[in-house]
Amino acid sequence: MDEAKFEGATPVEVSREVFDGIEAIRASGATNMLARNVVLKLAGELGFEESADWMRKNPKLYARAIFHGLRIVGAESDQEVSE
């Protein structure tokens, strides 16, 4: 997703697996990323279970990530990846 910088905005921290699923759906162009229910359905259908589970548990964080980006954590080194 294109970087959206807002003053004071903090990217949402997610695992690499959650990011990869969300990013794969975004890159596919299959849906508008604001259509959370469609993104969630696609995540399940495409086998991105960790992404789907995270989205079910964190609807407000997902919405925030659309506008503030994602930050991958828990890997060898943290890195910010803009959504």
HTML snippet that shows the backbone in 3Dmol.js (N, CA, C, O; Angstrom):
<script src="https://3Dmol.org/build/3Dmol-min.js"></script>
<div id="view" style="width:600px;height:400px;position:relative"></div>
<script>
const pdb = `
ATOM      1  N   MET A   1       0.844  -1.179   0.000  1.00  0.00           N
ATOM      2  CA  MET A   1       0.000   0.000   0.000  1.00  0.00           C
ATOM      3  C   MET A   1       0.882   1.232   0.000  1.00  0.00           C
ATOM      4  O   MET A   1       1.988   1.218   0.540  1.00  0.00           O
ATOM      5  N   ASP A   2       0.398   2.272  -0.595  1.00  0.00           N
ATOM      6  CA  ASP A   2       1.166   3.504  -0.625  1.00  0.00           C
ATOM      7  C   ASP A   2       1.280   4.094   0.768  1.00  0.00           C
ATOM      8  O   ASP A   2       0.370   3.994   1.591  1.00  0.00           O
ATOM      9  N   GLU A   3       2.412   4.705   0.999  1.00  0.00           N
ATOM     10  CA  GLU A   3       2.679   5.296   2.294  1.00  0.00           C
ATOM     11  C   GLU A   3       1.758   6.478   2.537  1.00  0.00           C
ATOM     12  O   GLU A   3       1.633   7.360   1.687  1.00  0.00           O
ATOM     13  N   ALA A   4       1.124   6.497   3.676  1.00  0.00           N
ATOM     14  CA  ALA A   4       0.267   7.610   4.073  1.00  0.00           C
ATOM     15  C   ALA A   4       0.802   8.136   5.391  1.00  0.00           C
ATOM     16  O   ALA A   4       0.616   7.507   6.433  1.00  0.00           O
ATOM     17  N   LYS A   5       1.450   9.258   5.357  1.00  0.00           N
ATOM     18  CA  LYS A   5       2.048   9.824   6.560  1.00  0.00           C
ATOM     19  C   LYS A   5       1.150  10.911   7.125  1.00  0.00           C
ATOM     20  O   LYS A   5       0.766  11.850   6.426  1.00  0.00           O
ATOM     21  N   PHE A   6       0.825  10.770   8.389  1.00  0.00           N
ATOM     22  CA  PHE A   6       0.084  11.786   9.104  1.00  0.00           C
ATOM     23  C   PHE A   6       0.935  12.184  10.297  1.00  0.00           C
ATOM     24  O   PHE A   6       1.565  11.336  10.930  1.00  0.00           O
ATOM     25  N   GLU A   7       0.954  13.455  10.599  1.00  0.00           N
ATOM     26  CA  GLU A   7       1.751  13.921  11.720  1.00  0.00           C
ATOM     27  C   GLU A   7       1.303  13.192  12.978  1.00  0.00           C
ATOM     28  O   GLU A   7       0.113  13.163  13.292  1.00  0.00           O
ATOM     29  N   GLY A   8       2.233  12.617  13.683  1.00  0.00           N
ATOM     30  CA  GLY A   8       1.938  11.881  14.905  1.00  0.00           C
ATOM     31  C   GLY A   8       1.394  10.489  14.667  1.00  0.00           C
ATOM     32  O   GLY A   8       1.071   9.793  15.630  1.00  0.00           O
ATOM     33  N   ALA A   9       1.281  10.057  13.425  1.00  0.00           N
ATOM     34  CA  ALA A   9       0.747   8.733  13.121  1.00  0.00           C
ATOM     35  C   ALA A   9       1.764   7.664  13.484  1.00  0.00           C
ATOM     36  O   ALA A   9       2.961   7.819  13.242  1.00  0.00           O
ATOM     37  N   THR A  10       1.283   6.603  14.053  1.00  0.00           N
ATOM     38  CA  THR A  10       2.136   5.485  14.413  1.00  0.00           C
ATOM     39  C   THR A  10       1.684   4.259  13.631  1.00  0.00           C
ATOM     40  O   THR A  10       0.512   3.888  13.700  1.00  0.00           O
ATOM     41  N   PRO A  11       2.586   3.620  12.889  1.00  0.00           N
ATOM     42  CA  PRO A  11       2.206   2.405  12.168  1.00  0.00           C
ATOM     43  C   PRO A  11       1.732   1.315  13.128  1.00  0.00           C
ATOM     44  O   PRO A  11       2.154   1.268  14.283  1.00  0.00           O
ATOM     45  N   VAL A  12       0.876   0.464  12.651  1.00  0.00           N
ATOM     46  CA  VAL A  12       0.358  -0.653  13.428  1.00  0.00           C
ATOM     47  C   VAL A  12       1.380  -1.787  13.365  1.00  0.00           C
ATOM     48  O   VAL A  12       1.844  -2.145  12.283  1.00  0.00           O
ATOM     49  N   GLU A  13       1.726  -2.345  14.511  1.00  0.00           N
ATOM     50  CA  GLU A  13       2.723  -3.418  14.574  1.00  0.00           C
ATOM     51  C   GLU A  13       2.055  -4.775  14.368  1.00  0.00           C
ATOM     52  O   GLU A  13       1.088  -5.117  15.047  1.00  0.00           O
ATOM     53  N   VAL A  14       2.590  -5.536  13.421  1.00  0.00           N
ATOM     54  CA  VAL A  14       2.077  -6.874  13.115  1.00  0.00           C
ATOM     55  C   VAL A  14       3.246  -7.810  12.844  1.00  0.00           C
ATOM     56  O   VAL A  14       4.378  -7.377  12.628  1.00  0.00           O
ATOM     57  N   SER A  15       2.945  -9.094  12.860  1.00  0.00           N
ATOM     58  CA  SER A  15       3.967 -10.087  12.515  1.00  0.00           C
ATOM     59  C   SER A  15       4.185 -10.087  11.009  1.00  0.00           C
ATOM     60  O   SER A  15       3.372  -9.549  10.258  1.00  0.00           O
ATOM     61  N   ARG A  16       5.260 -10.680  10.579  1.00  0.00           N
ATOM     62  CA  ARG A  16       5.563 -10.826   9.159  1.00  0.00           C
ATOM     63  C   ARG A  16       4.435 -11.586   8.453  1.00  0.00           C
ATOM     64  O   ARG A  16       4.060 -11.229   7.336  1.00  0.00           O
ATOM     65  N   GLU A  17       3.893 -12.624   9.089  1.00  0.00           N
ATOM     66  CA  GLU A  17       2.846 -13.431   8.480  1.00  0.00           C
ATOM     67  C   GLU A  17       1.575 -12.624   8.244  1.00  0.00           C
ATOM     68  O   GLU A  17       0.950 -12.740   7.189  1.00  0.00           O
ATOM     69  N   VAL A  18       1.190 -11.806   9.224  1.00  0.00           N
ATOM     70  CA  VAL A  18       0.006 -10.966   9.069  1.00  0.00           C
ATOM     71  C   VAL A  18       0.234  -9.978   7.931  1.00  0.00           C
ATOM     72  O   VAL A  18      -0.631  -9.802   7.073  1.00  0.00           O
ATOM     73  N   PHE A  19       1.391  -9.337   7.924  1.00  0.00           N
ATOM     74  CA  PHE A  19       1.700  -8.381   6.861  1.00  0.00           C
ATOM     75  C   PHE A  19       1.662  -9.045   5.491  1.00  0.00           C
ATOM     76  O   PHE A  19       1.055  -8.513   4.561  1.00  0.00           O
ATOM     77  N   ASP A  20       2.301 -10.193   5.360  1.00  0.00           N
ATOM     78  CA  ASP A  20       2.385 -10.857   4.055  1.00  0.00           C
ATOM     79  C   ASP A  20       1.009 -11.161   3.475  1.00  0.00           C
ATOM     80  O   ASP A  20       0.794 -10.991   2.275  1.00  0.00           O
ATOM     81  N   GLY A  21       0.082 -11.605   4.306  1.00  0.00           N
ATOM     82  CA  GLY A  21      -1.263 -11.891   3.826  1.00  0.00           C
ATOM     83  C   GLY A  21      -1.992 -10.641   3.378  1.00  0.00           C
ATOM     84  O   GLY A  21      -2.597 -10.621   2.305  1.00  0.00           O
ATOM     85  N   ILE A  22      -1.940  -9.599   4.189  1.00  0.00           N
ATOM     86  CA  ILE A  22      -2.607  -8.344   3.844  1.00  0.00           C
ATOM     87  C   ILE A  22      -1.982  -7.743   2.593  1.00  0.00           C
ATOM     88  O   ILE A  22      -2.692  -7.252   1.715  1.00  0.00           O
ATOM     89  N   GLU A  23      -0.678  -7.780   2.510  1.00  0.00           N
ATOM     90  CA  GLU A  23       0.018  -7.214   1.348  1.00  0.00           C
ATOM     91  C   GLU A  23      -0.291  -8.002   0.080  1.00  0.00           C
ATOM     92  O   GLU A  23      -0.434  -7.407  -0.988  1.00  0.00           O
ATOM     93  N   ALA A  24      -0.396  -9.315   0.172  1.00  0.00           N
ATOM     94  CA  ALA A  24      -0.722 -10.133  -1.005  1.00  0.00           C
ATOM     95  C   ALA A  24      -2.104  -9.772  -1.548  1.00  0.00           C
ATOM     96  O   ALA A  24      -2.296  -9.694  -2.762  1.00  0.00           O
ATOM     97  N   ILE A  25      -3.044  -9.556  -0.670  1.00  0.00           N
ATOM     98  CA  ILE A  25      -4.390  -9.182  -1.096  1.00  0.00           C
ATOM     99  C   ILE A  25      -4.376  -7.787  -1.720  1.00  0.00           C
ATOM    100  O   ILE A  25      -5.011  -7.560  -2.750  1.00  0.00           O
ATOM    101  N   ARG A  26      -3.661  -6.862  -1.104  1.00  0.00           N
ATOM    102  CA  ARG A  26      -3.559  -5.513  -1.643  1.00  0.00           C
ATOM    103  C   ARG A  26      -2.945  -5.547  -3.035  1.00  0.00           C
ATOM    104  O   ARG A  26      -3.460  -4.923  -3.963  1.00  0.00           O
ATOM    105  N   ALA A  27      -1.843  -6.278  -3.178  1.00  0.00           N
ATOM    106  CA  ALA A  27      -1.126  -6.341  -4.452  1.00  0.00           C
ATOM    107  C   ALA A  27      -1.963  -7.008  -5.545  1.00  0.00           C
ATOM    108  O   ALA A  27      -1.774  -6.721  -6.727  1.00  0.00           O
ATOM    109  N   SER A  28      -2.874  -7.884  -5.165  1.00  0.00           N
ATOM    110  CA  SER A  28      -3.702  -8.572  -6.155  1.00  0.00           C
ATOM    111  C   SER A  28      -4.709  -7.629  -6.813  1.00  0.00           C
ATOM    112  O   SER A  28      -5.152  -7.877  -7.935  1.00  0.00           O
ATOM    113  N   GLY A  29      -5.067  -6.560  -6.123  1.00  0.00           N
ATOM    114  CA  GLY A  29      -6.066  -5.637  -6.651  1.00  0.00           C
ATOM    115  C   GLY A  29      -7.475  -6.212  -6.660  1.00  0.00           C
ATOM    116  O   GLY A  29      -8.359  -5.668  -7.321  1.00  0.00           O
ATOM    117  N   ALA A  30      -7.694  -7.299  -5.940  1.00  0.00           N
ATOM    118  CA  ALA A  30      -8.979  -7.982  -5.947  1.00  0.00           C
ATOM    119  C   ALA A  30     -10.095  -7.199  -5.266  1.00  0.00           C
ATOM    120  O   ALA A  30     -11.272  -7.427  -5.545  1.00  0.00           O
ATOM    121  N   THR A  31      -9.734  -6.280  -4.377  1.00  0.00           N
ATOM    122  CA  THR A  31     -10.744  -5.515  -3.655  1.00  0.00           C
ATOM    123  C   THR A  31     -10.158  -4.218  -3.132  1.00  0.00           C
ATOM    124  O   THR A  31      -8.941  -4.052  -3.052  1.00  0.00           O
ATOM    125  N   ASN A  32     -11.031  -3.318  -2.784  1.00  0.00           N
ATOM    126  CA  ASN A  32     -10.639  -2.098  -2.093  1.00  0.00           C
ATOM    127  C   ASN A  32     -10.280  -2.498  -0.665  1.00  0.00           C
ATOM    128  O   ASN A  32     -11.064  -3.182  -0.007  1.00  0.00           O
ATOM    129  N   MET A  33      -9.138  -2.096  -0.184  1.00  0.00           N
ATOM    130  CA  MET A  33      -8.683  -2.503   1.146  1.00  0.00           C
ATOM    131  C   MET A  33      -9.550  -1.940   2.265  1.00  0.00           C
ATOM    132  O   MET A  33      -9.473  -2.404   3.403  1.00  0.00           O
ATOM    133  N   LEU A  34     -10.374  -0.945   1.954  1.00  0.00           N
ATOM    134  CA  LEU A  34     -11.306  -0.423   2.950  1.00  0.00           C
ATOM    135  C   LEU A  34     -12.481  -1.372   3.169  1.00  0.00           C
ATOM    136  O   LEU A  34     -13.194  -1.249   4.166  1.00  0.00           O
ATOM    137  N   ALA A  35     -12.690  -2.298   2.268  1.00  0.00           N
ATOM    138  CA  ALA A  35     -13.767  -3.288   2.388  1.00  0.00           C
ATOM    139  C   ALA A  35     -13.255  -4.436   3.259  1.00  0.00           C
ATOM    140  O   ALA A  35     -12.949  -5.518   2.759  1.00  0.00           O
ATOM    141  N   ARG A  36     -13.168  -4.187   4.557  1.00  0.00           N
ATOM    142  CA  ARG A  36     -12.565  -5.130   5.497  1.00  0.00           C
ATOM    143  C   ARG A  36     -13.171  -6.521   5.405  1.00  0.00           C
ATOM    144  O   ARG A  36     -12.440  -7.511   5.435  1.00  0.00           O
ATOM    145  N   ASN A  37     -14.493  -6.618   5.293  1.00  0.00           N
ATOM    146  CA  ASN A  37     -15.124  -7.943   5.232  1.00  0.00           C
ATOM    147  C   ASN A  37     -14.692  -8.726   3.998  1.00  0.00           C
ATOM    148  O   ASN A  37     -14.533  -9.946   4.059  1.00  0.00           O
ATOM    149  N   VAL A  38     -14.504  -8.037   2.891  1.00  0.00           N
ATOM    150  CA  VAL A  38     -14.049  -8.703   1.667  1.00  0.00           C
ATOM    151  C   VAL A  38     -12.584  -9.115   1.816  1.00  0.00           C
ATOM    152  O   VAL A  38     -12.207 -10.219   1.424  1.00  0.00           O
ATOM    153  N   VAL A  39     -11.766  -8.240   2.376  1.00  0.00           N
ATOM    154  CA  VAL A  39     -10.352  -8.564   2.606  1.00  0.00           C
ATOM    155  C   VAL A  39     -10.259  -9.765   3.539  1.00  0.00           C
ATOM    156  O   VAL A  39      -9.462 -10.674   3.303  1.00  0.00           O
ATOM    157  N   LEU A  40     -11.059  -9.775   4.584  1.00  0.00           N
ATOM    158  CA  LEU A  40     -11.078 -10.885   5.531  1.00  0.00           C
ATOM    159  C   LEU A  40     -11.480 -12.187   4.840  1.00  0.00           C
ATOM    160  O   LEU A  40     -10.865 -13.228   5.072  1.00  0.00           O
ATOM    161  N   LYS A  41     -12.498 -12.134   4.002  1.00  0.00           N
ATOM    162  CA  LYS A  41     -12.934 -13.325   3.266  1.00  0.00           C
ATOM    163  C   LYS A  41     -11.832 -13.826   2.338  1.00  0.00           C
ATOM    164  O   LYS A  41     -11.556 -15.025   2.285  1.00  0.00           O
ATOM    165  N   LEU A  42     -11.209 -12.912   1.612  1.00  0.00           N
ATOM    166  CA  LEU A  42     -10.121 -13.300   0.708  1.00  0.00           C
ATOM    167  C   LEU A  42      -8.946 -13.904   1.474  1.00  0.00           C
ATOM    168  O   LEU A  42      -8.339 -14.874   1.021  1.00  0.00           O
ATOM    169  N   ALA A  43      -8.628 -13.333   2.626  1.00  0.00           N
ATOM    170  CA  ALA A  43      -7.521 -13.869   3.430  1.00  0.00           C
ATOM    171  C   ALA A  43      -7.780 -15.329   3.776  1.00  0.00           C
ATOM    172  O   ALA A  43      -6.878 -16.162   3.682  1.00  0.00           O
ATOM    173  N   GLY A  44      -9.003 -15.638   4.174  1.00  0.00           N
ATOM    174  CA  GLY A  44      -9.351 -17.027   4.486  1.00  0.00           C
ATOM    175  C   GLY A  44      -9.298 -17.925   3.266  1.00  0.00           C
ATOM    176  O   GLY A  44      -8.752 -19.027   3.319  1.00  0.00           O
ATOM    177  N   GLU A  45      -9.866 -17.451   2.163  1.00  0.00           N
ATOM    178  CA  GLU A  45      -9.903 -18.251   0.939  1.00  0.00           C
ATOM    179  C   GLU A  45      -8.517 -18.515   0.366  1.00  0.00           C
ATOM    180  O   GLU A  45      -8.270 -19.567  -0.224  1.00  0.00           O
ATOM    181  N   LEU A  46      -7.610 -17.548   0.545  1.00  0.00           N
ATOM    182  CA  LEU A  46      -6.266 -17.686  -0.019  1.00  0.00           C
ATOM    183  C   LEU A  46      -5.273 -18.347   0.942  1.00  0.00           C
ATOM    184  O   LEU A  46      -4.091 -18.481   0.625  1.00  0.00           O
ATOM    185  N   GLY A  47      -5.757 -18.754   2.106  1.00  0.00           N
ATOM    186  CA  GLY A  47      -4.901 -19.474   3.048  1.00  0.00           C
ATOM    187  C   GLY A  47      -4.076 -18.599   3.966  1.00  0.00           C
ATOM    188  O   GLY A  47      -3.134 -19.080   4.595  1.00  0.00           O
ATOM    189  N   PHE A  48      -4.412 -17.322   4.055  1.00  0.00           N
ATOM    190  CA  PHE A  48      -3.698 -16.421   4.962  1.00  0.00           C
ATOM    191  C   PHE A  48      -4.429 -16.394   6.304  1.00  0.00           C
ATOM    192  O   PHE A  48      -4.969 -15.366   6.713  1.00  0.00           O
ATOM    193  N   GLU A  49      -4.434 -17.544   6.978  1.00  0.00           N
ATOM    194  CA  GLU A  49      -5.199 -17.702   8.212  1.00  0.00           C
ATOM    195  C   GLU A  49      -4.731 -16.769   9.326  1.00  0.00           C
ATOM    196  O   GLU A  49      -5.550 -16.251  10.084  1.00  0.00           O
ATOM    197  N   GLU A  50      -3.424 -16.554   9.431  1.00  0.00           N
ATOM    198  CA  GLU A  50      -2.931 -15.663  10.487  1.00  0.00           C
ATOM    199  C   GLU A  50      -3.424 -14.237  10.255  1.00  0.00           C
ATOM    200  O   GLU A  50      -3.787 -13.541  11.204  1.00  0.00           O
ATOM    201  N   SER A  51      -3.438 -13.803   8.998  1.00  0.00           N
ATOM    202  CA  SER A  51      -3.957 -12.478   8.669  1.00  0.00           C
ATOM    203  C   SER A  51      -5.449 -12.393   8.965  1.00  0.00           C
ATOM    204  O   SER A  51      -5.916 -11.419   9.556  1.00  0.00           O
ATOM    205  N   ALA A  52      -6.193 -13.413   8.555  1.00  0.00           N
ATOM    206  CA  ALA A  52      -7.637 -13.431   8.789  1.00  0.00           C
ATOM    207  C   ALA A  52      -7.940 -13.409  10.279  1.00  0.00           C
ATOM    208  O   ALA A  52      -8.820 -12.670  10.719  1.00  0.00           O
ATOM    209  N   ASP A  53      -7.233 -14.199  11.049  1.00  0.00           N
ATOM    210  CA  ASP A  53      -7.439 -14.246  12.494  1.00  0.00           C
ATOM    211  C   ASP A  53      -7.136 -12.887  13.124  1.00  0.00           C
ATOM    212  O   ASP A  53      -7.897 -12.411  13.965  1.00  0.00           O
ATOM    213  N   TRP A  54      -6.028 -12.262  12.722  1.00  0.00           N
ATOM    214  CA  TRP A  54      -5.661 -10.950  13.257  1.00  0.00           C
ATOM    215  C   TRP A  54      -6.734  -9.914  12.918  1.00  0.00           C
ATOM    216  O   TRP A  54      -7.101  -9.101  13.766  1.00  0.00           O
ATOM    217  N   MET A  55      -7.235  -9.942  11.686  1.00  0.00           N
ATOM    218  CA  MET A  55      -8.263  -8.984  11.279  1.00  0.00           C
ATOM    219  C   MET A  55      -9.559  -9.178  12.063  1.00  0.00           C
ATOM    220  O   MET A  55     -10.211  -8.199  12.425  1.00  0.00           O
ATOM    221  N   ARG A  56      -9.940 -10.424  12.329  1.00  0.00           N
ATOM    222  CA  ARG A  56     -11.146 -10.702  13.126  1.00  0.00           C
ATOM    223  C   ARG A  56     -11.009 -10.136  14.531  1.00  0.00           C
ATOM    224  O   ARG A  56     -11.956  -9.568  15.077  1.00  0.00           O
ATOM    225  N   LYS A  57      -9.829 -10.294  15.110  1.00  0.00           N
ATOM    226  CA  LYS A  57      -9.592  -9.863  16.489  1.00  0.00           C
ATOM    227  C   LYS A  57      -9.296  -8.376  16.616  1.00  0.00           C
ATOM    228  O   LYS A  57      -9.436  -7.814  17.703  1.00  0.00           O
ATOM    229  N   ASN A  58      -8.889  -7.723  15.524  1.00  0.00           N
ATOM    230  CA  ASN A  58      -8.417  -6.339  15.588  1.00  0.00           C
ATOM    231  C   ASN A  58      -9.017  -5.438  14.506  1.00  0.00           C
ATOM    232  O   ASN A  58      -8.267  -4.836  13.738  1.00  0.00           O
ATOM    233  N   PRO A  59     -10.332  -5.329  14.423  1.00  0.00           N
ATOM    234  CA  PRO A  59     -10.921  -4.517  13.356  1.00  0.00           C
ATOM    235  C   PRO A  59     -10.508  -3.042  13.406  1.00  0.00           C
ATOM    236  O   PRO A  59     -10.312  -2.420  12.362  1.00  0.00           O
ATOM    237  N   LYS A  60     -10.376  -2.489  14.591  1.00  0.00           N
ATOM    238  CA  LYS A  60      -9.977  -1.074  14.694  1.00  0.00           C
ATOM    239  C   LYS A  60      -8.514  -0.875  14.290  1.00  0.00           C
ATOM    240  O   LYS A  60      -8.174   0.125  13.658  1.00  0.00           O
ATOM    241  N   LEU A  61      -7.653  -1.822  14.651  1.00  0.00           N
ATOM    242  CA  LEU A  61      -6.247  -1.720  14.253  1.00  0.00           C
ATOM    243  C   LEU A  61      -6.108  -1.864  12.743  1.00  0.00           C
ATOM    244  O   LEU A  61      -5.282  -1.189  12.129  1.00  0.00           O
ATOM    245  N   TYR A  62      -6.911  -2.742  12.139  1.00  0.00           N
ATOM    246  CA  TYR A  62      -6.860  -2.889  10.694  1.00  0.00           C
ATOM    247  C   TYR A  62      -7.229  -1.560  10.023  1.00  0.00           C
ATOM    248  O   TYR A  62      -6.557  -1.122   9.089  1.00  0.00           O
ATOM    249  N   ALA A  63      -8.288  -0.934  10.501  1.00  0.00           N
ATOM    250  CA  ALA A  63      -8.703   0.356   9.936  1.00  0.00           C
ATOM    251  C   ALA A  63      -7.596   1.384  10.091  1.00  0.00           C
ATOM    252  O   ALA A  63      -7.329   2.153   9.168  1.00  0.00           O
ATOM    253  N   ARG A  64      -6.953   1.405  11.243  1.00  0.00           N
ATOM    254  CA  ARG A  64      -5.852   2.351  11.461  1.00  0.00           C
ATOM    255  C   ARG A  64      -4.685   2.053  10.525  1.00  0.00           C
ATOM    256  O   ARG A  64      -4.032   2.973  10.033  1.00  0.00           O
ATOM    257  N   ALA A  65      -4.421   0.774  10.279  1.00  0.00           N
ATOM    258  CA  ALA A  65      -3.309   0.384   9.407  1.00  0.00           C
ATOM    259  C   ALA A  65      -3.510   0.875   7.981  1.00  0.00           C
ATOM    260  O   ALA A  65      -2.541   1.196   7.294  1.00  0.00           O
ATOM    261  N   ILE A  66      -4.750   0.936   7.535  1.00  0.00           N
ATOM    262  CA  ILE A  66      -5.035   1.409   6.181  1.00  0.00           C
ATOM    263  C   ILE A  66      -4.500   2.830   6.000  1.00  0.00           C
ATOM    264  O   ILE A  66      -4.008   3.180   4.928  1.00  0.00           O
ATOM    265  N   PHE A  67      -4.597   3.633   7.035  1.00  0.00           N
ATOM    266  CA  PHE A  67      -4.202   5.039   6.933  1.00  0.00           C
ATOM    267  C   PHE A  67      -2.806   5.342   7.475  1.00  0.00           C
ATOM    268  O   PHE A  67      -2.185   6.329   7.081  1.00  0.00           O
ATOM    269  N   HIS A  68      -2.315   4.494   8.378  1.00  0.00           N
ATOM    270  CA  HIS A  68      -1.033   4.769   9.032  1.00  0.00           C
ATOM    271  C   HIS A  68       0.067   3.777   8.704  1.00  0.00           C
ATOM    272  O   HIS A  68       1.214   3.978   9.105  1.00  0.00           O
ATOM    273  N   GLY A  69      -0.253   2.715   7.986  1.00  0.00           N
ATOM    274  CA  GLY A  69       0.754   1.740   7.602  1.00  0.00           C
ATOM    275  C   GLY A  69       0.934   0.641   8.625  1.00  0.00           C
ATOM    276  O   GLY A  69       0.304   0.632   9.682  1.00  0.00           O
ATOM    277  N   LEU A  70       1.808  -0.281   8.281  1.00  0.00           N
ATOM    278  CA  LEU A  70       2.122  -1.420   9.139  1.00  0.00           C
ATOM    279  C   LEU A  70       3.606  -1.411   9.471  1.00  0.00           C
ATOM    280  O   LEU A  70       4.427  -0.928   8.692  1.00  0.00           O
ATOM    281  N   ARG A  71       3.934  -1.945  10.623  1.00  0.00           N
ATOM    282  CA  ARG A  71       5.331  -2.106  11.027  1.00  0.00           C
ATOM    283  C   ARG A  71       5.507  -3.564  11.413  1.00  0.00           C
ATOM    284  O   ARG A  71       4.855  -4.058  12.333  1.00  0.00           O
ATOM    285  N   ILE A  72       6.389  -4.243  10.707  1.00  0.00           N
ATOM    286  CA  ILE A  72       6.645  -5.650  10.993  1.00  0.00           C
ATOM    287  C   ILE A  72       7.517  -5.747  12.232  1.00  0.00           C
ATOM    288  O   ILE A  72       8.559  -5.099  12.328  1.00  0.00           O
ATOM    289  N   VAL A  73       7.077  -6.565  13.180  1.00  0.00           N
ATOM    290  CA  VAL A  73       7.844  -6.787  14.406  1.00  0.00           C
ATOM    291  C   VAL A  73       8.009  -8.279  14.627  1.00  0.00           C
ATOM    292  O   VAL A  73       7.280  -9.096  14.064  1.00  0.00           O
ATOM    293  N   GLY A  74       8.972  -8.612  15.452  1.00  0.00           N
ATOM    294  CA  GLY A  74       9.178 -10.000  15.806  1.00  0.00           C
ATOM    295  C   GLY A  74      10.136 -10.745  14.898  1.00  0.00           C
ATOM    296  O   GLY A  74      10.391 -11.930  15.112  1.00  0.00           O
ATOM    297  N   ALA A  75      10.667 -10.080  13.901  1.00  0.00           N
ATOM    298  CA  ALA A  75      11.660 -10.702  13.026  1.00  0.00           C
ATOM    299  C   ALA A  75      13.039 -10.408  13.598  1.00  0.00           C
ATOM    300  O   ALA A  75      13.161  -9.872  14.700  1.00  0.00           O
ATOM    301  N   GLU A  76      14.082 -10.764  12.841  1.00  0.00           N
ATOM    302  CA  GLU A  76      15.435 -10.490  13.307  1.00  0.00           C
ATOM    303  C   GLU A  76      15.586  -9.008  13.653  1.00  0.00           C
ATOM    304  O   GLU A  76      16.186  -8.642  14.664  1.00  0.00           O
ATOM    305  N   SER A  77      15.029  -8.177  12.790  1.00  0.00           N
ATOM    306  CA  SER A  77      15.049  -6.742  13.065  1.00  0.00           C
ATOM    307  C   SER A  77      13.708  -6.171  12.676  1.00  0.00           C
ATOM    308  O   SER A  77      13.098  -6.604  11.698  1.00  0.00           O
ATOM    309  N   ASP A  78      13.248  -5.203  13.439  1.00  0.00           N
ATOM    310  CA  ASP A  78      11.995  -4.543  13.125  1.00  0.00           C
ATOM    311  C   ASP A  78      12.169  -3.682  11.891  1.00  0.00           C
ATOM    312  O   ASP A  78      13.227  -3.091  11.675  1.00  0.00           O
ATOM    313  N   GLN A  79      11.130  -3.615  11.092  1.00  0.00           N
ATOM    314  CA  GLN A  79      11.192  -2.726   9.950  1.00  0.00           C
ATOM    315  C   GLN A  79       9.795  -2.179   9.695  1.00  0.00           C
ATOM    316  O   GLN A  79       8.800  -2.877   9.889  1.00  0.00           O
ATOM    317  N   GLU A  80       9.730  -0.944   9.267  1.00  0.00           N
ATOM    318  CA  GLU A  80       8.453  -0.319   8.958  1.00  0.00           C
ATOM    319  C   GLU A  80       8.133  -0.556   7.492  1.00  0.00           C
ATOM    320  O   GLU A  80       8.974  -0.362   6.615  1.00  0.00           O
ATOM    321  N   VAL A  81       6.921  -0.973   7.249  1.00  0.00           N
ATOM    322  CA  VAL A  81       6.448  -1.183   5.890  1.00  0.00           C
ATOM    323  C   VAL A  81       5.155  -0.416   5.784  1.00  0.00           C
ATOM    324  O   VAL A  81       4.198  -0.696   6.506  1.00  0.00           O
ATOM    325  N   SER A  82       5.120   0.535   4.905  1.00  0.00           N
ATOM    326  CA  SER A  82       3.930   1.366   4.785  1.00  0.00           C
ATOM    327  C   SER A  82       2.865   0.647   3.994  1.00  0.00           C
ATOM    328  O   SER A  82       3.139   0.014   2.975  1.00  0.00           O
ATOM    329  N   GLU A  83       1.679   0.755   4.467  1.00  0.00           N
ATOM    330  CA  GLU A  83       0.498   0.206   3.806  1.00  0.00           C
ATOM    331  C   GLU A  83      -0.154   1.283   3.025  1.00  0.00           C
ATOM    332  O   GLU A  83      -1.176   1.047   2.381  1.00  0.00           O
TER     333      GLU A  83
END
`;
const viewer = $3Dmol.createViewer("view");
viewer.addModel(pdb, "pdb");
viewer.setStyle({}, {cartoon: {color: "spectrum"}});
viewer.zoomTo();
viewer.render();
</script>
